[in-house]
């Protein structure tokens, strides 16, 4: 059936835009040489969320494979079942709370930060109920991480602190980051039991000992690198250097750094990062809407992949039990998964 004239023109414009974006990536990266002979070509599958302009921010994949995500503009927590395609949404009790970072626990509960409300939220999927905890002294909770003892730690970017919430009592303890205006951002639990976090306002990776409450900070080789997101591969910590346009690695054993210029150049703005079930590092160059794959063993870039929908930005990623990388595609109201 023929399309009416206006939709046909819109479809043609979208197709031209997508082709142009793909050609730009081919020119910028030289995909045939970057990918390498014999390497399977990955792809991205996208899922549209129900709310327009919900602005999905962070994803978290539960043990059952369902994908939870924050909708910072819609004040909702979403849940996608990839098998059926069904997507449910749940309104956070506090108005305009700014749901931001999110993590799914082994107990089935989902923990998220309410960046605008100054709260930590917890969602019980079994009963579809919320619990909220105020974070006095850390009014802008950013990214949460779960500790083995049940405590919830989180970064607060503008408050320049690491916070600790004890869910059983609601008690919150605040720990000031040593560097002023460090802007603690992404955070992960390390294999040594300590918490590692990016200092987006500086050029440092921070380490926080949960037992002694002692901080250490490690300065990257590149000044003003603005580390943003991070992921562990055994004892190697990989992170994106947003301002420097680099991928970097910190070996926590000897505290040594190594950096690689991102294929898109100094202005590529690397952002969300994760390591898939095969051990490959994936991250997005947010200035170009491109996913980049890095082989840690060969220490080389193997793939540059254009995101299907122009305008998407990957602020954070998570890895499913099957090893696949999931992404919240901010700006286009979609979730994405990398297929290989």
N, C-alpha and C positions, 0 to 999 in steps of 0.2 A: 504494500500500500504506500502511495506517495506521501511524503511528509508535506505538511503545509509549508509555505515559503519561509516564514520566520523561523520555526524550529529547524528547518533544513539549513538555513544560514548559520544559526547558532551551532548546530552540530558540525558544520563545515569549519567554523571558526575554532571550535574546540579541537577538532582533528588537526588543523594547521598548527595550533599552539602546541599540541602534544608532540607532533612531528618535529617542530622547531626545537622544542626542549630536548628531544632525543638527539637530534643532529648536533645541537650545541654540546651535549655531553660527549658525543663521539669525537668532535673536533677538540674539545678541551682535554679529554683523557686519552684518546687513542685506544678505544675499547679493545680492539683486536690484540694489541700488544700488552695492555694492562691485564686482561683476563688470563692470558696464557693458554697454550695449546692443550686441548684435552680436558679443560676444566668445564664442568657443566654450567650452563647459563642459568642463574637464578631468576626468579620473578617475584612480584609482590601481588598478593591478593588483598583486596580492600573490602571493608564492611561499612556501610553507611549507618550512622546512628540515628535514632528517631528525632532528636531535637535539633532544629536548625540553629546554628550559631551557639551550640552547646560548648564548643571549644574544648574537645577532649585534650587533657593535659598529660597525664601519666597513666600507664597501664600496669596491671599486676595480674599474673596468671596463677590461678589456684591449682591445687593438686589434682582436681578433677578436670582440668583443662579449660574451665570457663575463665573468661577474661574480664576482670573488673577494671574500671577506669573512672577517673575524675572528670567532671564537666564543670570547669571553673566559672563559666558564664551562666550556666543553667542552674547552678546550686544543686547538682545531682551526682549520685554515684550510679554508673551504668554497669550492666553485666551482659556480656555476649556469650552465647553458646555457639561455638564455631561449627559444631556438627549440624545443628538445625538452622543456624542463622538468626535465631530469636535473640532479641536485645531488649532487656528490661531496664527500667530506670527508677531510681528511688530518690525522693526529694530529701535533702539534708534538713533537719529540724531548724537550725539557726539560719535566719534569712541572710542572703548574700554572704555566705560563709567563705566563698572562694576555695572550693575543694581543689587541692593541688597535688601533693605527692601521695602515693598509695602503695601498700604492700599487703600481700595475702599470706596469712600465717598457716602453719601446719594444722592448727586446730580448727581451721575453716573460717575464722573471723578475718575481717578485712579492716585494716587500720589506715587512716588517711589524715592529712593535715588540712585544717581550715585556715587558710592563709590570711583571710580578711577578718575572720572572727576571733582569732587568737585562741584556737581550740584544737585539740586532737579528737577526731571522730573515730568510732569503731562501729562496724556494721556486722550484725549477726545474720548471715544469709538464711539460716534455718528458720528463724522467726521473723525475718525481714524487719528487724528493729535496730535503732541507732542508740548509741551511748556517746556522750560528749564530755570532754574534760577541758577546763580552762587552763591556759599555759601562761600564767602571770610571770612577767619578766622575759617572756619570749613571745611577743605579740604577733609575730609573723612566722609561725611554724612553716617550714618549707618541705623538707624531705624526711620521711620516717624510715627507721630500720628497726628490726626486731632482734632483741638479744636472747640468748639461750635460756636465761633465767626468767623470761616473761616480761622484762622491762621493755619499754618503748623509748628509743632514743630518736632525736630529730635535730636537724639544723634549723636555725632561724637566721635568715640572711641579713636583714637590717639590724636586728638586735645583736648580731655578732656573737652568738652563743651556741653551745650544744645543750640541748635539754634532755632530761630523763623523766619519763612518766611511769609511775607504778600503777597499773590499771586497778589493782585490788583496792587501793586506798585513794587513788586520784592525786597522790602527792607528786609534785613537780619540783625537780632540782635543776638549777641553772649553772652552767659552767662557761665562763667567759673565755673566748678564744684569745690567745696572747697577742696576736697581731691586730692592731686597730683597723677597723673597716675591712677585715678579711673577707666578709660576706660568705660564710660557710654555705655550701650549696649541696652537691651530690654527696652521699654518704653510704658506705658499705662496711659490713663486718668482715674483718680480715681473718686469714687462717690462723693467726696467732691470738685470736680472741679480742684484739683491739679494734677500735673503730677508726676508719680512714675516711677523710673527707676532703673535698676540693675547696680551696679558698679562691673563689671567683674574683674577689677584689684585689688579689695579689698574684704572686707567682709561686704559691706554695701548696703542698699537700700536707694536711694535718693528720696527726695520729693522736687518739685519745685512749688512754688505758682505763678500762672500766673499773678496775679494782682500786688503783691508786689515784685516779682522777687527774693523772699527769698528762700534759700535752707535750708533743714534739712536733716540729714543723720542718719540712724539707723543701728547700728552694729549687725550683726547676732551672735548668741551664739557660733557658730563654727568658729574659726580663719581661715583665708585664704579660705573661702568657695567658692569664685568666683561665685556669683549669675549671672545668664545668661539671662533667659527668665522668663516672669511673666504673670499672668492673674488674674483678679478680679472675685470673687464670692461674690456679695454684698459688704460688707465692709471688707472682708477678701482677702488679697493679697497672692496668692500662687506663689511660684517661685522655680526654679531649682537651686541647688547648685552644679555646675559642678565639682569643685575640691573636694568637701566633699562627693559626692555621696549621697546627701540627697534631699528630698522634704521638703520645708519649708513654713510656713505661717506667715504673719505679719497682726495682727489685728490693723487697722489704728485708731480705736477708742481709745484704751489704749496703743498702740505702743508695744504690747507684741508679742513675737515670740514663735513658736513651730516648731520642726524639727522631721522628721522621716527618718531613714536610708532606702535608696532605696533597693528594694529586691535583686538587683544585686550586692550590696556591695559597699564599699568605692570607688572602681575603675570603677563604672558603667557609670560615666560621664553623668548625666541627662542634657538634652538640651531643645529642643522645648517643649512647654506646652500650653494647652488650657483646657477650661471647657465646656463640651458639654451641650446640651439642657436639660439633666436630672440633671445637677449639678455635674456630676462626673468629676474629674480631670484626664486628660490624659497627659502623657509626654513620651519622648523616652529616654531610656538608650542607648546613642550613642555608648558606648564601646561594646554593645552586639547586637545592632540592634533589640531591644525589646521595645514594647509599654507597658506601665504600667498604670493601672487604679486604682485610689484612691477614696474611698468613704469618703467625708468630714464629713458626719454625724456620721458614725461608726468609723471614723479615722483609717481606715484599707485599705490595698491593696487587691483588689478583682480579678485582672486579670493581667497576663503577656502574651503578644501576640507577636510572632515572626513576623517581617516584611517579606512579601513573597519573595522579591528579596534581596538576600544577598548583602551586601555592601552599603545599603542605610543608609543615615544619615538625621534625621529630624531636621533641624536647626530652623524651625519656623512652627507654625500651625495657622489656623484660623477656625472660626465656621460659618457655613452657616445659612441662615434664618430657615432651618428645624432642626437646632440643631446639625447637624453632623459635625465632626471634619475633616478638610482637612489638608493635609501635602504636602510640597515639599520634594521629596525624592532625595536629592543631591547625586550625584555619580552614579545614575542608570537611569537618564533621565526619571523620572516618577513623577506623582502626585498620591497621595493616599487619600482615604476616609475611615474612620472607620464606619463599618456597624454593627448595633446591632439588 
